[in-house]
Each structure stands twice: as structure tokens, then as C-alpha cells.
Amino acid sequence: MVNMDINDYFKNNDLVIGRTICWSKSVYREDNPNSICYFNANIVTLNTGKVWWGDLDITKSGETLKAIADEIGETLYVLREMDARFEDEPLDGLHLITKAVWDTTQEIPYKD
């Protein structure tokens, strides 16, 4: 891993923490019917725990997430909003990854 803060990897790939991909979830889903989206998603790693949050279209950003995972040498796990917030946020990565809906070792998902 290059000596860089993990957040810099996301920023350098246009995945700013807290980003919004659309002001209307329903409009975004209508415009992207084949995309797998998680609004207010969380990304965690086994060693660090929660490293990112915001709106995420895995179908469109999956390759970028895989590239970040390769750069940092860790699998990235995507969790739904409530699975890494509030009382769950401080939990370690080992606990959090059990709630993942997708991770960077898997194929990029899309709806048929």
C-alpha cells in the first residue's frame, strides 16, 4: 500500500465521502434501471472498519472500487445505511463485514 490516507484513494477516484449521486432516489432508479444502488451506503475494510459513506451505484462504480481495493491491498465491503451507523459504526471490521451486501472480490452486479 502506498503511504497515503485511505480517504485519498476514494477522493482521487471521485468518490468523495458523503456524496450524493442524485437528489431523488426514485428518479435515479428510473434513469438507471439496471443499476444496483445503495443510498447512504457504507464501505468498510477488515483492518480499518468504516472508511467511506455516501450514495453508491455499484454497477457504475464497481470497477473503481475494485481498483481502490487493489491499491490499498484490502477488500472493500459495501454495507447498507443502517449496518454501519450509530451504535454499529464503532464496531471492528470483522463484525461489520458480515453485513456486506457486496464486496470487491465479487463480480459487478446489475439488474436484468
Secondary structure, 3 states (H helix, E strand, C coil): CCCCCHHHHHHCCCCCCCCCCCCCHHHHHHHCCCCCEEEEEEEEECCCEEEEEEEEEHHHHHHHHHHHHHHHCCCCEEECHHHHCHHHCCCCHHHHHHHCCEECCCCCCCCC
